[in-house]
C-alpha cells in the first residue's frame, strides 16, 4: 500500500514538473534587459492602457508582459552615411537653380534625448534604425533639395558649399529638436558630383581666375619693386644733393672767412706797422748796391 502511494505521488510530481518548467520558460522570456547606453520605452498592445508608456526605462531588467513590447533607443552618438548609387540608401540627388542634376554622398551625426524617447516613438512608431534609414533620411534629403534649388551649380560645387550646408543644418536641426533628436551635423562627403562637362567648365573658370590673380600679384610685386627702386634712387639723389650742399656751404663759409681775414689784415697794414716789422727783421747791414729808388727802410 505504501508502495502504491509513493507511485501515485511520483506520477503527480511528474505532472507538476511540466507546468513549472513552462512557467519558468515564460517568466524567463518575459524578462527583458536594457543595456548600458540605451533606454527603453514600453508599448502596451491591448487594454485600456494601450499605447506608449510615458516612463523611460533606464539600464536594468524589466518584466514585459505578453501584451507588451519593449523598444530600445541608443542615447550615445549616432552617425550614418548615405553613399553609393542605391536610391533608397545611397547618395542624395538634387537640382541646382539652373536645373542641373547634382548628387552627393552625405553623412549625419546626432544624439537622442533620453527624456523625449516616448515622444520620438509616438511620432514614428518605429525603432531607431528604421527612423534613421527612412524618416531622418527623407528630412535631410528634402531639406537639401530645397536649399540646392536656390543656388547655382558653381556655387554648390565651390565656395558656396559651406553656406549651403549651414542652411541645411539649421533647417534639419529645427525639425528634429521637438522630437528629441539633437543634431550634431549634416555634411557632404567629398565634393558635390556634377555632370562632367559642367565640372570641366567650372574647373577651367577657377583656373583662369587663379591665373588672373597670379598675374595681378606679379604686376603688384613688380610695381612695388619699381617703386622701391625709385624711392631708393630719389633717396640717394637727395643724400648726394645734401652732401654737395653741405660741401658748398663749407667752402663758401671758408672763403668768406678768408675774405674777412684778408680784409682785416689789409686794414691793419699801416706804413708805421710795415716800418716796424722791417726794423725788427733788419740785420743791421746796408745795401751794398744802391740806386735812386727809395729804400724800404727809411732812416731819418
VOLUMBA-241830 format. One line per 3 residues: number of its first residue (from 1); their letters; for each residue x, y, z of N, C-alpha, C. Coordinates in steps of 0.001 Angstrom, whole numbers, plus 500000, padded with zeros to 6 digits. Example, Ala and Ser with C-alpha at 12.3 -4.5 7.8 and 13.67 -1.06 7.14 Angstrom:
BEGIN
1	AS	513190/494310/507800/512300/495500/507800/513200/496700/507800  512850/497750/507080/513670/498940/507140/512900/500030/507870
//
This chain:
BEGIN
1	XXX	500833/498797/500000/500000/500000/500000/500874/501262/500000  501925/501193/500757/502870/502327/500796/503529/502502/499442  503867/501384/498833/504492/501432/497502/503561/502063/496486
4	XXX	502265/501698/496592/501287/502274/495668/501151/503792/495897  501193/504225/497137/501079/505648/497461/502258/506440/496913  503429/505839/497030/504632/506506/496511/504575/506660/494997
7	XXX	504055/505612/494348/503930/505685/492885/502955/506780/492474  501871/506913/493250/500873/507949/492942/501471/509346/493095  502222/509528/494190/502872/510832/494420/503871/511145/493315
10	XXX	504607/510104/492895/505605/510287/491839/504959/510715/490535  503810/510076/490207/503107/510443/488970/502608/511885/489038  502045/512236/490193/501542/513608/490342/502675/514639/490280
13	XXX	503851/514283/490822/505015/515186/490774/505465/515410/489346  505442/514320/488572/505823/514447/487155/504865/515362/486405  503592/515277/486778/502599/516134/486125/502810/517608/486486
16	XXX	503326/517873/487690/503569/519254/488113/504846/519837/487512  505812/518990/487186/507105/519463/486673/506939/520194/485354  506117/519629/484480/505952/520216/483138/505379/521629/483214
19	XXX	504290/521869/483961/503784/523248/484074/504792/524195/484704  505510/523663/485702/506514/524520/486334/507609/524921/485355  508039/523960/484536/509062/524268/483525/508548/525289/482509
22	XXX	507299/525105/482090/506696/526049/481147/506591/527439/481754  506210/527465/483039/506092/528744/483720/507447/529435/483827  508480/528650/484130/509823/529209/484232/510299/529757/482883
25	XXX	510003/529029/481817/510378/529498/480469/509676/530810/480136  508410/530894/480501/507634/532100/480208/508180/533290/480993  508454/533021/482283/508977/534091/483129/510320/534575/482598
28	XXX	511162/533595/482191/512485/533961/481681/512384/534760/480395  511524/534321/479484/511382/535014/478195/510725/536375/478355  509913/536558/479366/509216/537824/479576/510093/538856/480261
31	XXX	511266/538467/480700/512184/539384/481371/513159/539947/480332  513102/541232/480095/513955/541872/479082/514964/542791/479754  516079/542992/479072/517171/543790/479629/517379/545054/478783
34	XXX	517602/546155/479469/518026/547394/478819/519514/547561/479103  520319/547460/478057/521769/547521/478219/522234/548952/478476  523472/549051/478984/524074/550368/479207/524203/551109/477878
37	XXX	523926/552399/477883/523977/553197/476665/522656/553248/475931  521638/552580/476483/520308/552560/475864/519261/552953/476900  518117/553368/476402/516923/553499/477232/515807/552757/476521
40	XXX	514803/552371/477281/513702/551622/476694/512375/552334/476858  511464/552004/475971/510102/552509/476076/509163/551320/475883  508223/551192/476795/507302/550052/476779/506017/550458/476055
43	XXX	505555/549558/475185/504337/549808/474412/503290/548773/474796  502138/549214/475275/501025/548327/475606/500180/548094/474352  500001/546822/474011/499311/546483/472770/497803/546346/472941
46	XXX	497340/546038/474169/495917/545778/474394/495433/546510/475641  494105/546549/475793/493507/547061/477024/493381/548565/477049  492948/549022/478214/492718/550445/478389/494001/551253/478393
49	XXX	495126/550605/478711/496421/551294/478730/497150/551183/477396  496423/550819/476364/497036/550626/475054/497738/551908/474600  498984/551733/474149/499753/552886/473685/501143/552901/474288
52	XXX	501818/554030/474144/503199/554169/474593/503226/554585/476053  503966/553833/476857/504143/554184/478266/505034/555422/478350  504655/556372/479139/505419/557622/479245/506698/557463/480052
55	XXX	506828/556339/480773/508020/556123/481591/509183/555670/480715  510333/556302/480891/511555/555916/480184/512315/554928/481055  512631/553766/480501/513303/552702/481251/514809/552809/481064
58	XXX	515525/552952/482200/516980/553014/482145/517597/551628/482137  518908/551558/482354/519629/550287/482342/519084/549351/483422  518845/548072/483049/518337/547090/484001/517463/546050/483328
61	XXX	516820/545175/484156/515920/544127/483672/514475/544505/483994  513576/544183/483051/512175/544576/483212/511257/543439/482760  510122/543358/483468/509092/542383/483111/508263/542943/481961
64	XXX	508241/542199/480866/507468/542585/479690/506369/541546/479505  505130/541992/479689/504002/541068/479585/503753/540603/478152  502839/539618/478043/502561/539051/476717/501895/540067/475784
67	XXX	501303/541102/476366/500638/542135/475557/501463/543424/475480  502777/543296/475739/503656/544470/475738/504877/544224/474837  505429/545302/474342/506676/545244/473581/507632/546307/474111
70	XXX	508926/545977/474074/509953/546903/474552/510797/547370/473366  510874/548672/473186/511708/549250/472129/512910/549936/472772  514083/549639/472243/515323/550208/472779/515832/551328/471868
73	XXX	516323/552395/472503/516878/553528/471757/518254/553872/472324  519273/553963/471472/520615/554335/471955/520650/555809/472337  521367/556108/473403/521496/557504/473830/522943/557988/473687
76	XXX	523742/557268/472912/525096/557704/472581/525102/558215/471137  526217/558804/470736/526311/559444/469419/526023/558455/468294  525159/558881/467368/524805/558064/466211/525310/558753/464938
79	XXX	525946/557990/464070/526437/558525/462800/526012/557601/461678  525502/558191/460616/525045/557415/459469/525579/558073/458206  525894/557255/457199/526371/557770/455910/525514/557191/454800
82	XXX	525082/558049/453910/524303/557625/452747/525177/557815/451513  525688/556716/450989/526622/556770/449869/526241/555736/448814  526834/555902/447646/526623/554919/446582/525439/555253/445696
85	XXX	525056/554280/444867/524037/554509/443841/522660/553981/444212  522530/553284/445345/521222/552770/445746/520276/553937/446040  519117/553943/445403/518196/555068/445539/517592/555178/446937
88	XXX	517492/554045/447643/516854/554072/448963/517835/554330/450096  519125/554089/449861/520099/554261/450941/521389/554918/450474  521444/555317/449214/522679/555862/448669/522733/557377/448670
91	XXX	523558/557907/447764/523772/559351/447668/522472/560087/447345  522428/561348/447741/521238/562174/447505/521300/562819/446123  520157/562900/445474/520022/563564/444178/519270/564883/444388
94	XXX	519765/565953/443769/519058/567234/443835/519435/568066/442619  518767/569197/442445/518989/570045/441278/519391/571453/441694  520232/572062/440846/520630/573449/441069/519555/574384/440533
97	XXX	519757/575676/440714/518777/576652/440237/518678/576662/438713  519737/576172/438013/519677/576096/436550/518989/574835/436063  518647/573938/437014/518017/572684/436639/518999/571565/436367
100	XXX	520280/571756/436710/521284/570711/436516/521151/569653/437606  521288/568388/437225/521194/567280/438177/522521/567110/438902  522469/567156/440222/523649/567015/441066/523416/565888/442062
103	XXX	524479/565419/442677/524347/564395/443716/525514/564517/444687  525348/563904/445859/526399/563984/446870/526229/562865/447885  527356/562305/448333/527346/561406/449487/527196/562265/450738
106	XXX	526343/561824/451640/526006/562657/452804/526166/561853/454092  526668/562501/455127/526744/561884/456455/525980/562745/457455  525525/562084/458514/524743/562776/459544/525115/562205/460907
109	XXX	525220/563074/461896/525515/562642/463256/524527/563310/464207  524024/562527/465167/523016/563063/466087/523018/562262/467380  522307/562759/468373/522152/562056/469643/520707/562227/470103
112	XXX	520166/561186/470732/518765/561186/471159/518662/561641/472613  517735/562532/472867/517456/562981/474227/516672/561878/474945  517238/561267/476004/516546/560158/476682/515150/560532/477168
115	XXX	514978/561748/477631/513695/562153/478194/512591/562242/477141  512977/562370/475867/511980/562531/474806/511798/561278/473951  512330/560152/474414/512165/558908/473654/510688/558555/473450
118	XXX	509808/558686/474457/508384/558402/474211/507799/559279/473097  508190/560550/473060/507710/561452/472004/508211/560987/470651  509490/560584/470593/510070/560108/469340/509342/558871/468834
121	XXX	509055/557938/469754/508366/556723/469325/506923/557023/468916  506266/557872/469660/504890/558228/469301/504819/558890/467928  505893/559611/467561/505904/560310/466272/506018/559340/465104
124	XXX	506887/558322/465239/507167/557455/464092/506720/556004/464280  506502/555568/465530/506074/554196/465817/507051/553165/465255  508332/553512/465243/509365/552620/464725/510580/552662/465644
127	XXX	511475/551668/465443/512739/551667/466161/513716/552641/465524  514875/552825/466174/515819/553847/465745/516385/553567/464363  516592/552299/464000/517172/552003/462689/516240/552431/461564
130	XXX	514971/552089/461685/514023/552463/460637/513773/553967/460638  513762/554569/461818/513615/556028/461890/514767/556710/461152  515986/556200/461379/517162/556787/460732/517157/556551/459232
133	XXX	516934/555305/458832/517051/554940/457418/515942/555516/456549  514787/555780/457137/513652/556247/456332/513328/557711/456637  512937/557980/457858/512397/559299/458179/513478/560378/458242
136	XXX	514576/560093/458942/515637/561099/459004/516262/561321/457631  516429/560246/456887/516962/560379/455525/516068/561290/454685  514767/561078/454769/513835/561891/453980/513893/563366/454380
139	XXX	514001/563611/455691/514076/565003/456162/515323/565690/455614  516468/565010/455719/517720/565596/455227/517674/565773/453713  517200/564760/453004/517144/564843/451533/516247/565988/451078
142	XXX	515046/566075/451642/514114/567129/451228/514670/568522/451531  515351/568639/452660/515944/569936/453015/517046/570319/452035  517865/569347/451650/518945/569620/450702/518386/569965/449325
145	XXX	517334/569286/448918/516706/569579/447623/516204/571020/447592  515548/571429/448661/515001/572785/448724/516111/573836/448743  517150/573593/449536/518244/574566/449635/519042/574644/448337
148	XXX	519248/573508/447678/520032/573492/446432/519317/574209/445304  517990/574160/445301/517224/574768/444207/517391/576283/444152  517930/576878/445216/518129/578332/445254/519556/578728/444892
151	XXX	520391/577740/444528/521803/578025/444293/522251/577469/442946  523257/578108/442357/523800/577635/441088/524711/576435/441328  524964/575690/440260/525855/574532/440362/527256/574967/440775
154	XXX	527708/576081/440215/529040/576584/440559/529115/576944/442036  528061/577537/442563/528025/577909/443970/528063/576676/444864  527305/575646/444508/527254/574420/445312/528567/573653/445247
157	XXX	529228/573721/444104/530471/572983/443908/531660/573701/444538  531566/575023/444608/532710/575802/445059/532539/576432/446418  532770/577754/446444/532833/578470/447721/531506/578529/448454
160	XXX	530393/578300/447746/529092/578403/448397/528637/577146/449112  529462/576097/449084/529045/574832/449704/528861/574970/451215  529734/575713/451857/529615/575879/453314/528328/576604/453693
163	XXX	527975/577617/452919/526733/578345/453175/525524/577434/452954  525600/576607/451931/524540/575633/451643/524361/574666/452814  525467/574127/453327/525394/573184/454446/524929/573871/455728
166	XXX	525293/575128/455901/524835/575862/457091/523314/575977/457086  522729/576256/455928/521271/576345/455834/520628/574982/456079  521214/573928/455502/520676/572576/455686/520707/572188/457162
169	XXX	521828/572422/457835/521951/572066/459251/520947/572820/460109  520775/574103/459848/519842/574902/460646/518410/574403/460469  518033/574083/459230/516663/573637/458960/516400/572257/459548
172	XXX	517330/571322/459350/517159/569964/459874/517108/569982/461398  517990/570749/462021/518001/570839/463482/516667/571360/464009  516114/572347/463341/514827/572917/463757/513708/571887/463664
175	XXX	513774/570987/462684/512743/569965/462516/512883/568828/463527  514121/568504/463913/514351/567335/464769/514305/567649/466264  514625/568862/466632/514715/569199/468060/513416/568916/468820
178	XXX	512239/569233/468280/510999/568985/469037/510733/567516/469338  511292/566598/468550/511044/565167/468790/512199/564505/469535  513117/565311/470078/514150/564757/470943/515420/564318/470256
181	XXX	515678/564782/469050/516918/564442/468358/517765/565705/468248  518937/565673/468886/519868/566799/468839/520841/566569/467680  520779/567403/466679/521646/567253/465507/523047/567749/465817
184	XXX	524033/566923/465482/525428/567343/465574/525848/567989/464252  525661/567260/463154/525972/567854/461850/525359/567036/460720  525155/567723/459602/524917/567100/458299/526051/567583/457412
187	XXX	526754/566667/456759/527927/567044/455967/527925/566311/454632  528591/566914/453671/528803/566274/452372/530150/565572/452409  530158/564302/452037/531394/563529/451997/532061/563787/450648
190	XXX	533205/564455/450667/533870/564784/449404/533244/566003/448755  533082/565940/447434/532534/567063/446678/531148/566743/446143  530444/567786/445759/529180/567608/445037/529509/567077/443648
193	XXX	528793/566059/443203/529028/565478/441881/528250/566251/440836  528957/566672/439784/528360/567432/438692/528481/566653/437390  527676/567000/436379/527922/566469/435039/529347/566830/434620
196	XXX	530030/565931/433940/531445/566110/433645/531723/567398/432877  530866/567731/431909/531107/568951/431131/530954/570208/431990  530017/570171/432930/529828/571311/433833/531019/571437/434780
199	XXX	531456/570306/435314/532610/570306/436214/533846/570848/435499  534050/570422/434243/535204/570885/433480/535148/572390/433259  533953/572897/432928/533796/574335/432702/534082/575126/433975
202	XXX	533592/574631/435108/533832/575319/436385/535312/575279/436745  535947/574109/436541/537377/573988/436840/538199/574938/435973  537830/575037/434676/538549/575956/433778/538385/577402/434243
205	XXX	537188/577743/434677/536936/579105/435152/537744/579393/436415  537795/578408/437299/538563/578581/438538/540041/578764/438223  540566/577919/437292/541974/578043/436923/542260/579400/436280
208	XXX	541338/579861/435419/541516/581175/434797/541541/582275/435854  540652/582164/436822/540637/583147/437903/541916/583112/438719  542422/581904/438984/543664/581771/439739/544835/582361/438966
211	XXX	544853/582103/437620/545925/582646/436789/545870/584170/436764  544647/584717/436632/544494/586171/436634/544956/586762/437964  544586/586092/439052/545008/586570/440375/546524/586515/440511
214	XXX	547123/585449/439941/548580/585324/439991/549247/586453/439206  548673/586747/438010/549232/587836/437202/549106/589169/437940  547967/589401/438558/547781/590636/439319/548798/590743/440448
217	XXX	549056/589601/441078/550048/589591/442155/551433/589908/441619  551762/589313/440457/553066/589568/439854/553211/591036/439466  552150/591615/438873/552185/593033/438493/552353/593907/439730
220	XXX	551594/593586/440769/551691/594361/442007/553090/594257/442606  553673/593046/442533/555022/592849/443062/556041/593653/442266  555918/593590/440910/556842/594341/440057/556721/595839/440306
223	XXX	555485/596324/440435/555267/597750/440699/555871/598146/442041  555682/597268/443026/556231/597562/444349/557754/597619/444301  558360/596680/443548/559816/596679/443429/560301/597926/442687
226	XXX	559550/598319/441610/559921/599530/440869/559803/600764/441764  558709/600844/442509/558532/601969/443431/559648/602009/444468  560041/600815/444890/561115/600733/445875/562429/601238/445280
229	XXX	562698/600839/444008/563925/601282/443348/563916/602795/443138  562752/603337/442702/562632/604787/442507/562854/605517/443829  562233/604996/444864/562388/605623/446176/563846/605595/446624
232	XXX	564527/604456/446348/565933/604354/446728/566779/605351/445940  566486/605452/444607/567237/606396/443775/567001/607830/444227  565742/608160/444487/565431/609508/444959/566108/609789/446293
235	XXX	566111/608784/447146/566765/608960/448433/568257/609175/448285  568878/608392/447375/570313/608548/447149/570620/609924/446554  569753/610357/445590/569956/611678/444982/569837/612780/446029
238	XXX	568822/612664/446875/568666/613663/447938/569868/613666/448876  570383/612450/449136/571539/612350/450018/572765/613021/449400  572975/612745/448081/574120/613357/447405/573968/614876/447329
241	XXX	572733/615321/447055/572490/616756/446987/572754/617410/448343  572362/616731/449381/572595/617273/450718/574084/617365/451021  574830/616311/450591/576280/616325/450817/576930/617458/450023
244	XXX	576490/617594/448736/577046/618663/447892/576730/620035/448479  575491/620193/448916/575109/621468/449528/575951/621752/450763  576191/620703/451530/576994/620883/452741/578426/621268/452392
247	XXX	578997/620588/451367/580370/620904/450954/580456/622332/450408  579454/622704/449566/579451/624063/449004/579332/625104/450108  578496/624817/451051/578324/625748/452165/579617/625875/452963
250	XXX	580294/624722/453135/581553/624754/453877/582597/625583/453135  582675/625373/451798/583635/626145/451004/583309/627635/451040  582002/627936/450907/581583/629332/450942/581918/629969/452284
253	XXX	581663/629230/453305/581958/629738/454647/583450/629977/454819  584233/629010/454300/585691/629141/454408/586189/630348/453601  585603/630510/452380/586018/631639/451536/585671/632972/452196
256	XXX	584454/633029/452734/584040/634247/453411/584939/634542/454603  585303/633493/455299/586183/633681/456452/587555/634197/456005  588064/633606/454907/589363/634039/454390/589305/635481/453903
259	XXX	588160/635791/453223/587979/637156/452735/587953/638149/453894  587259/637783/454917/587175/638655/456084/588536/638804/456753  589280/637685/456775/590617/637737/457369/591529/638647/456550
262	XXX	591418/638508/455234/592245/639353/454365/591882/640820/454535  590571/641089/454642/590144/642471/454833/590720/643057/456119  590591/642267/457169/591103/642735/458463/592610/642948/458394
265	XXX	593300/641999/457714/594759/642097/457596/595151/643332/456775  594374/643533/455688/594690/644687/454835/594488/645995/455586  593428/646058/456341/593165/647277/457102/594214/647525/458181
268	XXX	594835/646471/458632/595811/646617/459719/597222/646960/459218  597490/646886/457910/598837/647127/457372/599055/648640/457136  599338/649381/458172/599666/650816/458078/601160/650975/457783
271	XXX	601588/652122/457249/603029/652350/456982/603884/652190/458224  603370/652643/459337/604137/652530/460574/604351/651069/460957  603263/650232/460766/603399/648808/461119/604392/648120/460200
274	XXX	604341/648472/458923/605286/647859/457979/606708/648256/458331  606916/649561/458658/608250/650042/459033/608730/649323/460281  607814/649118/461207/608174/648459/462473/608612/647017/462222
277	XXX	607843/646307/461419/608182/644905/461128/609492/644809/460357  609750/645816/459489/611002/645797/458716/612197/645988/459632  612061/646912/460577/613147/647155/461531/613411/645902/462345
280	XXX	612352/645225/462758/612537/644023/463582/613276/642936/462826  613095/642920/461510/613738/641867/460728/615099/642309/460128  615493/643615/460315/616758/644103/459711/617941/643570/460490
283	XXX	618990/643173/459737/620186/642616/460378/621279/643664/460600  620939/644909/460292/621913/645991/460519/622796/646296/459329  622728/645566/458255/623560/645774/457073/622827/646649/456081
286	XXX	623557/647617/455502/623004/648467/454460/623185/647803/453113  622348/648118/452182/622517/647542/450852/623849/647948/450242  624530/646980/449636/625828/647238/449036/625682/647850/447647
289	XXX	624571/647629/447051/624308/648226/445740/623114/649124/445908  623259/650368/445575/622178/651324/445758/621756/651881/444429  620616/652472/444467/620071/653114/443258/619328/654349/443704
292	XXX	618671/654951/442762/617942/656175/443084/616588/655905/443738  616200/654619/443806/614890/654297/444395/614904/654521/445890  613728/654708/446418/613614/654953/447857/613839/653646/448583
295	XXX	614729/653605/449531/614953/652350/450269/613727/651965/451089  613612/650607/451265/612460/650120/452040/612542/650620/453467  613740/650724/453981/613934/651210/455339/614388/652659/455243
298	XXX	613607/653533/455728/613919/654957/455686/614512/655366/457017  615731/655884/456926/616439/656305/458141/616401/657814/458182  615845/658279/459285/615733/659721/459450/616656/660168/460539
//
